[in-house]
Amino acid sequence: MRISFHRPVFIGDEVSCYAELLKVGRTSLTVSIQSWVRRGVGADQIAVTEGVFTYVAVDATASRGPRRPRAESTRNNPVCAGVTPADLRASTR
């Protein structure tokens, strides 16, 4: 896990979080997450936090085990797949 805090988030900021699945293993998932804010009435988004997180599937005894399959993935969902903060900023101009 690594996380970077670039700027503070203030009360009243509009916060948007974006996640991208980087790696799928037999017992784990690695995800990149970015957080952006829009301050006040401004249209510009500011990057405030980003990180890469690895989630490991464990059972009731805290032993690693295969992760449960998910029925539907956002990878094949055209609404979610490949959308980045830059894409969203470009669409609001």
C-alpha positions in Angstrom: 0.0 0.0 0.0 1.2 3.5 -0.7 -0.7 6.7 -0.3 0.2 10.3 -1.1 -1.6 13.3 0.4 -1.1 16.3 -2.0 -3.4 18.9 -0.6 -6.0 19.3 2.2 -9.7 18.7 1.8 -11.8 21.4 3.4 -15.4 21.5 4.7 -17.6 22.3 1.8 -15.4 20.8 -0.9 -17.0 18.6 -3.4 -15.0 15.3 -3.4 -14.8 12.9 -6.2 -13.0 9.5 -6.0 -11.9 7.4 -9.0 -10.7 3.8 -8.8 -8.9 1.7 -11.4 -8.4 -2.1 -11.0 -4.7 -2.6 -11.7 -4.2 -6.3 -11.0 -6.4 -9.4 -10.3 -4.7 -12.3 -8.6 -6.0 -15.6 -7.2 -6.2 -14.2 -3.6 -6.0 -10.4 -4.1 -6.9 -7.3 -6.0 -4.7 -4.2 -6.5 -6.6 -1.0 -7.0 -5.4 2.6 -7.7 -7.6 5.3 -6.1 -7.4 9.0 -6.7 -9.4 11.7 -4.9 -10.1 15.2 -6.4 -11.9 18.2 -5.0 -13.8 21.1 -6.5 -13.7 24.1 -4.2 -16.6 26.5 -3.9 -18.2 27.3 -7.3 -15.0 26.8 -9.3 -15.1 24.3 -12.1 -11.4 23.2 -11.8 -10.7 19.9 -10.0 -7.6 19.7 -7.8 -5.9 16.3 -7.0 -5.7 15.9 -3.2 -4.9 12.2 -2.6 -3.8 9.1 -4.5 -2.9 5.6 -3.5 -2.4 2.0 -4.6 -4.1 -0.6 -2.3 -3.9 -4.4 -2.3 -6.9 -6.2 -0.9 -6.3 -9.8 0.1 -9.2 -12.3 0.6 -9.1 -14.0 4.0 -11.4 -16.5 5.7 -12.8 -16.5 9.3 -9.4 -17.7 10.6 -7.5 -14.9 8.7 -6.0 -17.4 6.3 -5.5 -16.3 2.7 -7.8 -18.0 0.3 -9.2 -17.6 -3.2 -11.2 -14.5 -3.7 -14.9 -14.9 -4.6 -15.7 -14.2 -8.2 -17.9 -11.2 -9.0 -20.8 -11.6 -11.4 -20.3 -8.3 -13.2 -17.1 -6.3 -13.8 -16.8 -2.6 -14.6 -14.1 -3.5 -17.1 -16.8 -4.4 -19.6 -19.1 -1.6 -18.6 -18.8 1.3 -21.1 -20.1 3.7 -18.6 -17.2 3.1 -16.2 -14.4 1.6 -18.2 -11.4 3.8 -18.9 -12.9 7.0 -17.5 -10.2 9.2 -15.9 -10.4 12.5 -14.1 -8.9 14.1 -17.1 -11.7 12.8 -19.3 -14.3 14.2 -16.9 -12.5 17.6 -16.7 -12.4 17.8 -20.5 -16.2 17.0 -20.8 -17.1 19.9 -18.4 -15.3 22.6 -20.5 
